[in-house]
Amino acid sequence: MKLQAAQHIGQNTFTAYGEGYVSVNTVRYTDNLIVLPDQLIPDWTLATFGALGLADFELLATLDAEIILFGTGKQLRFPRPELMRPLIAVQKGLDVMDIHAACRTYNVLINEGRKVAAALIFS
């Protein structure tokens, strides 16, 4: 699906998504990825969803974002509660959703000027 969000010059936006991929500014990605308005972090973790560890969430806690959209693949899956500790310690919100919903929500929030990050797990 192609997304038609208002493009802010110099900001990363999702321009498409489909089975096993997302496009950011028309560049296609198929591996785990973090997207912020001014930064991309490709391959932010090599872990599958079930193998995510505390270090993966410690990295999320360092992001310059007030809310993190956690795209968990095709289906909605919640991380183990102990993985949330780094985010709770720095008072950052984590919204869990499938990848496609994370892409759409991210675009809406950056268009509102919000400090948001999308952390996407493809497997």
N, C-alpha and C positions, 0 to 999 in steps of 0.2 A: 504494500500500500504506500502510495506517495502522500506525504504530508505537505500541506500548504500553509505553513506558519509565516507570520510576519518575520522577515529576516532582519535581524539587527546586525549591522556591519561590525565585524570583528568578534561576533559571538557564535559559539557552536550551537547548532540546532539539528534536530533529527529531521532529515528530508525524506526518508523512506524506511520501511521495515518489511520483513517478510519471514518466511520459514528459514530460521537459522541465521539471520543477518539483520543488521541495522545499518543505515547510512547516516553519517554526520557530515553536513555540508557536501553532500553527494559522494562522499568516500565510503565505501562499503567495509564493514567490520563483521567478523564471524567469531571472534574470540572475546573472552571476558574483557570488559572495558569500563572505565569511569569517564563520564563526560561532565565537564563544568563549562560555564559560559566562555571562559577564557583559557581552558586547558583540557587536553585529552590525556588519559593515562591508559594506553593499550596494555593488554596482558597484565592487569593489576593483580591478578592471582592466577595461578595455573590450576587451582583446586576446582573440583566439581562442587556442586552445592553441598553434598553430604560431607565433603572433606574440608569445608571452610573452617579456619581456625581463628584464634584470638588475634593473631598478627594481621589477618585480613581486615578485621574490624577496627583494630588500632589505627591502621592506615586511613580508614574511612573517618575516624574521629579527628584526624589532622586536616581534613579538607576545609577550605574556606567556603562553607555552605551552612545555612541554618537548618536545612532539611535535606535528607538523602533519600532518593527514590531507589529502592532496591528491587530491581527486575530479576525475577527468579526463574527465567526460562519460559516455557509454554504454560506452565501452571503456577499457581500461587502456592508458595512453600515458605514457612516461617523458620528463621534461624533459631538455633538452640538458645535458650534464655541467657546462658552464661556468656555468649558472644556479644551480647548487648552492653556489657559493663563499660567498655571504653566510650561508647556513645552516651551512655547515661552520665558518666563522670564529667563530660564536657557539655552536657545538656543539648545534644543534637537529636533532632527527630529522625526517625527511620520509618518510611512508609513502604510496606511490602506489597508488591503487585507483580503481575506477569510483565514480560519485557515490553510488549506492545503498549500496555497501559502506562508503563514508565516513560516511554518515548512521548506519548501524547501529553501526559501530565507535565513532564519537563518543559516542553515547548510552551504550554500555557503559563507556567510559573515564570520562565525567563521573560516572557512577553509582559508580565506584570512587574518585572524588575526585581524579582526575588532572588536570593542567593541560594541556588539549588544545585545539587549534583545528582547524576544518575549513575548508579553502580549496577552493571549488568552481568549476570551469570548465564551463560548459554547452555550449560549442562548440569 
